[in-house]
Amino acid sequence: MFQAVIFAITMFIGWIIFDAIKHKKVIKENIISGFFAAIVAGFFWYILFIIF
């Protein structure tokens, strides 16, 4: 579980950094989309951790 949380946080930070570099600014829509992408990625990481 801890690994999935760390992965989700890392995914969120990476998403925000990537969008900030790409768009030259941080907007609310990119933060929200990064948050949801991180939640989904963390969930699937946890599922894979349980399976394997």
N, C-alpha and C positions, 0 to 999 in steps of 0.2 A: 504494500500500500504506500509506504514511504517513497519508494522509487517512482511510482506513478505520479505522486504529488510533485516531486522534484522535476520529473520530466515535463509535467504540465506547466510549472512555473518557468522552466527554461524555454519551453515552446512559446509561452506568452511574451517573455522578454525578447526572444529572438524575433518574433513576429513584429513587435513594436519597433525594434531597431531597424529591421528590414523596411518597414513601411516609412519610417522617419527618413531613412536614406533615400528611398525611392521617390517619395512625394515632397521631400524637403521641409515637411512639417508634420506634426502629430495632430490628427483630428479624432474626434470622438467616435466616428464610425469605424475607424481602423482599430481603435482600442477595443471596442465591443466585438468586432469580428475576430480579433486576436484572442480575446477572452474565450469566446465560444469555440474557436479552433483548439485552444489549449485544453479546455474541458473535454472535448471529444477525443483528442489525442491521449490525454491522461486516462480516460475511461478505457480506450482500446488497449493502451499499454497495460493497464491493470488486468484486463481480460486475458491478454496474451501471457501475463505473468502467472495467472491462475491455471491456464491450460498447460503451459510448459513448465 
